[in-house]
Each structure stands twice: as structure tokens, then as C-alpha cells.
Amino acid sequence: MELFEVYNRFEMEPVRGQGCYLWDNQGNKYLDMYGGHAVISIGHNHPHYLERIQNQLQQIGFYSNSVYNSLQTELARKLGEISGYPEYQLFLCNSGAEANENALKLASFFTERDKVITLRGAFHGRTSAAVEMTDNLSIQSLINQNSHAIRINLNDTTSLKKAFQDFDICAVIIEGIQGIAGIHLPEKSFLQNIRELCDRNQALMILDEIQSGYGRTGKFFAHQHSAIQPDIITIAKGMGNGFPVAGVMIHSKIRSRPGMLGSTFGGNHLACAAALGVLEIIESESLVANAAEIGRYLLENLTGIAPSVKEVRGIGLMIGIELDTPVRELRQQLLHHQHIFTGSSANPNVLRILPPLTLKRSDADNFLWGLKVQLNG
């Protein structure tokens, strides 16, 4: 049997990681400025994280949600405390797409409506409802095109208001920062208008913090820079540092009933141990503050780094560098000549930077030097 090939891959295979660094199967060392799509939040092979998982595996690795699992309760309490949302409820699942799928389902259950405002450039996942909310026809099949999505431009308040006038809206789903689109930030006033219109029309506000959450922007969630409170928050990626775990944080006004949602693997013992390890490290090592500090340093030093750089966007350790040409060759050069791994986006001219939150200033300097060398010849 062969793999069903759906990925464009670089010609390298990481076999070991430590902190912000990777080693390939040839023994080459790389600075990881992409964190596996923002998944590696606490760095590779953190000893406390490994200990948490190993200790749990020696006790029980899995049982279904047909029994109580006190680790789930512990995780919900810890997440509520660190995120600033102790009054919310937590549903545990396995991936970002699954989190968004369940969030959309909850919104429809709650409002008894089916029209959702989503943003052009958005990416919410590849499952049925989530992919319909994603602005990429190439990954939608006919079965995903059910006309539930009302698309508007990011930060277009006029179109937002018109959508609420024209349709009986179930929810608005928006990323804390549009990542795959090339790092585009919603304006504070736009988020506040969404909150106000949702309240006025008894619709729900869903914040997709799958890539932008877990401390990446210098606050636990990106939307917290705008002082608004969503009804539902979806989380994944940095939540497990590579172990598959995701969640839906749900305002207490949304009540559950048996059978409303479900998952076989969601919130299993190993997943909870991994997620607790991540939160403990984020807290004990002040990684949210570190993301803010090192992010500011990178943004300050990326501005004007080369004439080919058109714009630098982002906050914390979620940064997009837009060039006047496609970045594919630059990524290859950074990888093979400077041993720096970086990301791309749906915009072929944007280099995406999503390193572990443990990034040090010396690591940032290594990246800045390598990028400057490649951009300036």
C-alpha cells in the first residue's frame, strides 16, 4: 500500500526536536520558526511535558467517555483559570476542524437557525460545516456547498450590518487572527460590532482561536486584545504541543443535554495529561509574556529589513512577512542555506512565522540574520 499523497513536502525529515530546534535524519540542525503550523507551543521535548504523558501512560492511557475522568475536570478548571474564562464550560475533542464543527452545531441548536456569517480568507477546517465556512473552493466538494455561509470581507462593518438585516443569522465565526490567509488582524472596532450585532439579534459569536490562541499573541487569546467576550471559543493546535487534543469553550448561557455532542477519543487520559502539561509550562515559564516580548522585538527588527519586504503584520509570535515576490524559493533558501524552517500561506508572497512560545532573543537574532542574508544577497 502507498500513501494517498495530498501534501507538498520539503525534502527533509525531522527525527528529533529540542526546544526551538529540529534535527533531520542526516544530523542537520534547524531553527524551527514555524512550530508545525503553530502546534509546538512549549518547544520540542519539554521534560515536564514528557513526564506528564509518561506518568499517565503507566497508569491508564485511554478509556471512553462512558466513565468519569477526573483529568477532564482538572483540565477545565486549569484552562478556565489561565485563560480568564472560569465560568465557561469545556467540551473536549480531537482537532480544530472538529472543534469548529461542534461550535457551529451548538450555535444552530441554541438559535434554531442555519445562516452563519464568515469571512473571506477564513480557514476553519476540512470537515463538513467547517469547510463550508472556509474560503477555499478547491477543498470543498459538492456535498459541502449547502449555502449556510454568508461571506463578507474582514473589517467590513457595512457588509456585516447588511448581512444581519438580510438574513436570520445563527452565528458569526471569525479567527482571532486570519492565519492561512497571510496574517490579517481583525480591527478592534470590527470585533466589537460583531459582539453588539450578535447580542441585538440573539446570534452567537464564535471565536476560532485554534491557531491564534494559547498565548501566541501575547495574551492567552488574540481576541482579548480587543476587550470582547465571545459566546464560544474553539481551541486546538498549541493545546497539546503535538498530541491530538482540541476543545470548545462554551458560555454558561448555552445549556447541554445528553447526546447533544459526543466523541470517542475526545478528552482521553493521555490527551488531558498532555494538555495539562502544556498549561503548567505556559504558566510556570511565563510564556505568554515571552511571546509578547520576543514578538515585539521581531516586529521592530523586521520592519525595513529589506527593500523587497512590502509589509510586516502580526502580534506576538504570529507574524506574516509580505514580499513583492513569491516566498517559495526564499523558504527553500532559508531551509537549506540558513537551516531555518518557516511557513507559507494562501498568499504566495507571505512568509508565516509561528515559532514555539519559548523562543529566545538569541534565536530571534539567528532568524533575523539568516533572513537578512537571504533577502539582501
C-alpha positions as CSV (number, residue, x, y, z in Angstrom):
1,M,0.0,0.0,0.0
2,E,1.2,3.5,-0.8
3,L,0.3,6.8,0.9
4,F,-2.5,8.9,-0.6
5,E,-0.4,11.9,-1.5
6,V,-2.1,15.2,-0.7
7,Y,0.8,17.2,0.7
8,N,3.6,19.2,-0.9
9,R,6.6,18.4,1.3
10,F,10.1,19.7,1.7
11,E,13.0,17.3,1.2
12,M,13.8,16.8,4.8
13,E,12.7,14.5,7.6
14,P,12.9,15.8,11.2
15,V,13.7,12.9,13.6
16,R,14.4,14.8,16.8
17,G,13.5,18.1,18.4
18,Q,14.6,20.1,21.4
19,G,13.3,23.4,22.4
20,C,13.1,25.6,19.3
21,Y,15.3,23.3,17.2
22,L,14.9,20.2,15.0
23,W,17.4,17.7,13.7
24,D,16.9,15.8,10.4
25,N,17.8,12.2,9.6
26,Q,21.2,13.5,8.2
27,G,22.1,15.1,11.5
28,N,21.5,18.7,10.4
29,K,20.2,21.2,13.0
30,Y,17.4,23.7,12.1
31,L,15.8,26.6,13.9
32,D,12.0,25.9,14.0
33,M,10.3,29.2,13.2
34,Y,7.0,27.6,12.2
35,G,6.3,25.2,15.1
36,G,4.5,22.7,12.9
37,H,1.6,25.1,12.0
38,A,1.7,26.8,15.4
39,V,1.2,23.4,17.2
40,I,4.5,23.4,19.2
41,S,3.7,25.9,21.9
42,I,6.1,24.9,24.7
43,G,9.0,23.7,22.5
44,H,10.0,20.2,21.4
45,N,10.6,17.5,24.1
46,H,10.0,19.6,27.1
47,P,10.9,17.4,30.1
48,H,7.8,18.3,32.2
49,Y,5.5,17.6,29.2
50,L,7.2,14.2,28.6
51,E,6.9,13.3,32.3
52,R,3.2,14.2,32.4
53,I,2.5,11.9,29.5
54,Q,4.8,9.1,30.6
55,N,3.4,9.0,34.1
56,Q,-0.2,8.9,32.8
57,L,0.7,6.1,30.3
58,Q,1.9,4.0,33.2
59,Q,-1.5,4.3,34.9
60,I,-4.1,4.3,32.1
61,G,-3.8,5.6,28.6
62,F,-7.4,5.5,27.4
63,Y,-11.0,4.8,28.3
64,S,-14.1,6.2,26.6
65,N,-16.4,8.9,27.9
66,S,-18.7,6.3,29.2
67,V,-16.9,6.7,32.6
68,Y,-15.7,9.6,34.7
69,N,-12.2,11.0,34.0
70,S,-11.1,13.5,36.7
71,L,-8.3,14.7,34.4
72,Q,-11.0,16.4,32.3
73,T,-12.3,18.3,35.3
74,E,-8.8,19.3,36.2
75,L,-8.1,20.5,32.7
76,A,-11.3,22.5,32.5
77,R,-10.5,24.2,35.8
78,K,-6.9,25.0,34.9
79,L,-7.8,26.3,31.4
80,G,-10.6,28.5,32.8
81,E,-8.2,29.9,35.4
82,I,-5.3,30.7,33.0
83,S,-7.4,31.9,30.1
84,G,-9.6,34.2,32.2
85,Y,-12.8,32.3,31.4
86,P,-13.5,30.2,34.6
87,E,-17.3,30.4,34.1
88,Y,-17.3,28.7,30.7
89,Q,-17.9,25.0,30.0
90,L,-15.5,22.8,28.1
91,F,-16.2,20.1,25.5
92,L,-13.1,18.1,24.6
93,C,-12.5,16.7,21.1
94,N,-9.5,15.9,18.9
95,S,-8.8,18.5,16.2
96,G,-9.5,22.1,15.2
97,A,-11.9,21.2,12.5
98,E,-13.9,19.0,15.0
99,A,-13.9,21.9,17.5
100,N,-15.4,24.3,14.9
101,E,-17.8,21.6,13.6
102,N,-19.2,21.2,17.2
103,A,-19.2,25.0,17.8
104,L,-21.4,25.6,14.7
105,K,-23.7,22.7,15.7
106,L,-24.1,24.2,19.2
107,A,-24.9,27.6,17.7
108,S,-27.6,26.1,15.5
109,F,-29.0,24.1,18.4
110,F,-29.1,27.2,20.5
111,T,-30.6,29.7,17.9
112,E,-32.6,27.1,15.8
113,R,-31.1,28.9,12.7
114,D,-28.7,27.9,10.0
115,K,-27.1,31.0,8.4
116,V,-23.6,31.8,9.5
117,I,-21.5,34.9,8.7
118,T,-18.0,34.0,7.8
119,L,-15.0,35.9,6.4
120,R,-13.3,35.9,3.0
121,G,-9.9,34.5,3.6
122,A,-11.1,32.3,6.5
123,F,-9.9,28.8,7.3
124,H,-11.9,26.8,9.8
125,G,-11.2,23.2,8.9
126,R,-11.9,20.4,6.4
127,T,-15.0,18.7,7.9
128,S,-18.5,19.3,6.6
129,A,-19.7,22.6,8.2
130,A,-16.2,23.8,9.0
131,V,-15.1,23.6,5.3
132,E,-18.2,25.3,4.2
133,M,-17.2,28.3,6.4
134,T,-13.6,28.1,4.9
135,D,-13.0,30.4,1.9
136,N,-11.4,27.9,-0.4
137,L,-13.5,26.2,-3.1
138,S,-10.7,23.9,-4.0
139,I,-11.1,21.9,-0.8
140,Q,-14.9,21.9,-0.9
141,S,-16.7,19.0,-2.6
142,L,-20.4,19.4,-3.8
143,I,-21.6,17.8,-0.5
144,N,-20.0,20.7,1.4
145,Q,-21.7,23.5,-0.6
146,N,-25.0,23.9,1.3
147,S,-25.5,27.7,1.3
148,H,-25.2,28.1,5.0
149,A,-22.3,30.6,4.7
150,I,-22.7,34.3,4.2
151,R,-19.3,35.7,3.2
152,I,-18.1,39.2,3.9
153,N,-14.7,40.9,3.9
154,L,-12.7,41.2,7.0
155,N,-13.2,44.5,8.8
156,D,-16.2,45.5,6.5
157,T,-18.7,46.7,9.1
158,T,-21.1,47.9,6.4
159,S,-21.4,44.4,4.9
160,L,-21.7,42.9,8.4
161,K,-24.7,45.0,9.2
162,K,-26.3,44.3,5.9
163,A,-25.9,40.5,6.4
164,F,-27.8,40.8,9.7
165,Q,-30.5,42.8,8.0
166,D,-30.9,40.4,5.1
167,F,-30.7,37.0,6.9
168,D,-31.8,35.4,10.1
169,I,-28.2,34.8,11.5
170,C,-27.3,31.9,13.6
171,A,-23.7,32.9,14.4
172,V,-20.6,34.8,13.2
173,I,-17.4,32.7,13.1
174,I,-14.1,34.6,12.9
175,E,-10.5,33.8,13.6
176,G,-8.7,35.7,16.3
177,I,-6.2,36.4,13.5
178,Q,-6.5,35.1,10.0
179,G,-3.5,32.8,9.7
180,I,-3.6,30.8,6.5
181,A,-4.8,34.0,4.7
182,G,-1.5,35.6,5.4
183,I,-1.8,37.0,9.0
184,H,-4.6,39.5,8.9
185,L,-5.9,41.1,12.1
186,P,-9.5,42.0,12.8
187,E,-9.9,45.6,13.9
188,K,-10.9,46.1,17.5
189,S,-14.0,48.0,16.3
190,F,-15.0,45.2,13.9
191,L,-15.0,42.6,16.7
192,Q,-16.9,45.0,18.9
193,N,-19.5,45.5,16.2
194,I,-19.9,41.7,15.8
195,R,-20.4,41.4,19.5
196,E,-23.0,44.2,19.5
197,L,-24.9,42.8,16.5
198,C,-24.9,39.3,17.8
199,D,-26.4,40.5,21.1
200,R,-29.0,42.6,19.3
201,N,-30.1,39.7,17.1
202,Q,-29.8,36.8,19.5
203,A,-27.0,35.2,17.4
204,L,-23.7,33.7,18.8
205,M,-20.2,35.0,18.3
206,I,-17.7,32.1,17.7
207,L,-14.0,32.9,18.0
208,D,-11.8,30.4,16.2
209,E,-8.6,30.7,18.3
210,I,-7.2,27.4,17.0
211,Q,-4.0,29.0,15.6
212,S,-4.0,32.4,17.4
213,G,-4.8,31.2,20.9
214,Y,-2.8,29.6,23.8
215,G,-0.6,32.6,24.4
216,R,0.7,33.1,20.8
217,T,-0.2,36.8,20.6
218,G,1.0,37.9,24.0
219,K,-2.5,37.3,25.5
220,F,-4.0,33.9,26.1
221,F,-6.4,34.6,23.2
222,A,-6.0,37.0,20.4
223,H,-9.5,38.5,20.8
224,Q,-8.5,39.6,24.3
225,H,-6.6,42.5,22.8
226,S,-10.0,43.8,21.7
227,A,-11.8,43.5,25.1
228,I,-14.7,41.5,23.8
229,Q,-16.1,38.2,25.1
230,P,-17.3,35.5,22.6
231,D,-20.1,33.0,23.3
232,I,-17.9,30.1,22.0
233,I,-14.2,29.8,21.7
234,T,-12.5,26.9,19.7
235,I,-9.0,25.7,20.6
236,A,-6.6,23.1,19.3
237,K,-3.0,23.3,17.9
238,G,-0.9,24.7,20.8
239,M,-3.2,23.0,23.3
240,G,-1.4,19.6,23.1
241,N,2.0,20.6,21.7
242,G,1.6,17.8,19.1
243,F,-0.7,15.4,21.0
244,P,-4.1,15.5,19.3
245,V,-6.4,17.4,21.6
246,A,-8.9,20.2,21.0
247,G,-11.8,21.9,22.7
248,V,-14.8,24.1,22.6
249,M,-15.2,26.7,25.4
250,I,-18.9,27.4,25.8
251,H,-20.6,30.3,27.6
252,S,-22.8,29.2,30.5
253,K,-25.9,30.5,28.9
254,I,-25.7,27.6,26.4
255,R,-27.0,24.5,28.2
256,S,-26.2,21.0,27.3
257,R,-28.3,17.9,27.1
258,P,-27.3,14.2,26.9
259,G,-26.3,13.2,23.4
260,M,-26.0,16.8,22.1
261,L,-22.3,16.3,21.4
262,G,-20.0,13.3,21.6
263,S,-16.5,11.9,21.0
264,T,-14.9,8.6,21.4
265,F,-11.3,9.8,21.8
266,G,-12.0,13.4,22.9
267,G,-10.6,14.2,26.4
268,N,-8.9,10.8,26.8
269,H,-6.5,10.4,29.6
270,L,-3.3,10.9,27.6
271,A,-4.8,13.9,25.8
272,C,-5.7,15.5,29.1
273,A,-2.3,14.8,30.6
274,A,-0.6,16.4,27.6
275,A,-2.9,19.5,27.7
276,L,-2.3,19.9,31.5
277,G,1.4,19.7,30.9
278,V,1.2,22.4,28.3
279,L,-0.8,24.8,30.6
280,E,1.5,24.1,33.5
281,I,4.6,25.1,31.4
282,I,2.9,28.1,29.9
283,E,2.1,29.3,33.4
284,S,5.4,28.4,35.2
285,E,7.7,29.8,32.4
286,S,5.6,32.9,31.7
287,L,5.4,32.0,28.0
288,V,2.5,34.4,27.2
289,A,4.7,37.3,28.4
290,N,7.6,35.9,26.5
291,A,5.6,35.7,23.3
292,A,4.7,39.4,23.7
293,E,8.2,40.5,24.4
294,I,10.0,38.5,21.6
295,G,7.2,39.2,19.2
296,R,7.7,43.0,19.7
297,Y,11.4,42.5,19.2
298,L,10.9,40.6,15.9
299,L,8.3,43.1,14.6
300,E,10.6,46.0,15.3
301,N,13.5,44.4,13.6
302,L,11.6,43.0,10.6
303,T,10.4,46.4,9.6
304,G,12.7,47.7,6.9
305,I,14.9,44.6,6.9
306,A,15.0,44.6,3.1
307,P,13.5,46.6,0.1
308,S,11.6,43.5,-1.0
309,V,9.5,43.5,2.2
310,K,6.2,45.2,1.4
311,E,4.6,44.8,4.8
312,V,5.1,43.1,8.2
313,R,1.9,42.1,10.0
314,G,1.1,40.4,13.3
315,I,1.3,40.5,17.0
316,G,3.3,38.3,19.4
317,L,4.7,35.2,17.8
318,M,2.2,35.2,14.9
319,I,3.8,37.2,12.1
320,G,3.4,37.5,8.4
321,I,6.1,39.0,6.2
322,E,4.8,40.0,2.8
323,L,7.3,40.3,0.0
324,D,7.0,41.6,-3.5
325,T,7.6,38.1,-5.0
326,P,6.5,34.6,-4.0
327,V,8.3,33.2,-0.9
328,R,8.7,29.5,-2.0
329,E,12.3,29.9,-3.2
330,L,13.1,32.0,-0.1
331,R,11.8,29.3,2.2
332,Q,14.0,26.7,0.3
333,Q,17.0,29.0,0.7
334,L,16.3,29.6,4.4
335,L,15.9,25.8,4.9
336,H,19.0,24.6,3.0
337,H,21.4,27.6,3.5
338,Q,20.5,29.0,6.9
339,H,18.9,25.9,8.4
340,I,15.7,27.8,9.3
341,F,12.3,26.3,8.9
342,T,9.5,28.8,8.0
343,G,5.9,28.7,6.8
344,S,3.8,29.9,3.9
345,S,0.2,31.0,3.5
346,A,-2.6,31.1,0.9
347,N,-1.0,34.3,-0.3
348,P,2.1,33.0,-2.1
349,N,4.0,36.2,-1.2
350,V,3.7,35.9,2.6
351,L,6.2,34.1,4.8
352,R,4.5,32.9,8.0
353,I,6.3,32.9,11.4
354,L,4.8,30.8,14.2
355,P,7.7,29.6,16.4
356,P,7.4,27.9,19.8
357,L,6.5,30.4,22.6
358,T,9.8,29.5,24.2
359,L,11.7,31.4,21.5
360,K,14.7,33.4,23.0
361,R,16.1,36.7,21.8
362,S,19.2,34.8,20.6
363,D,17.0,32.6,18.5
364,A,15.2,35.6,17.1
365,D,18.5,37.2,16.2
366,N,19.6,34.0,14.4
367,F,16.4,34.2,12.3
368,L,16.7,37.9,11.6
369,W,20.3,37.5,10.5
370,G,19.5,34.5,8.2
371,L,16.5,36.2,6.7
372,K,18.5,39.4,6.1
373,V,21.3,37.4,4.4
374,Q,18.8,35.7,2.0
375,L,16.8,38.9,1.2
376,N,19.8,41.1,0.7
377,G,22.1,38.6,-1.1
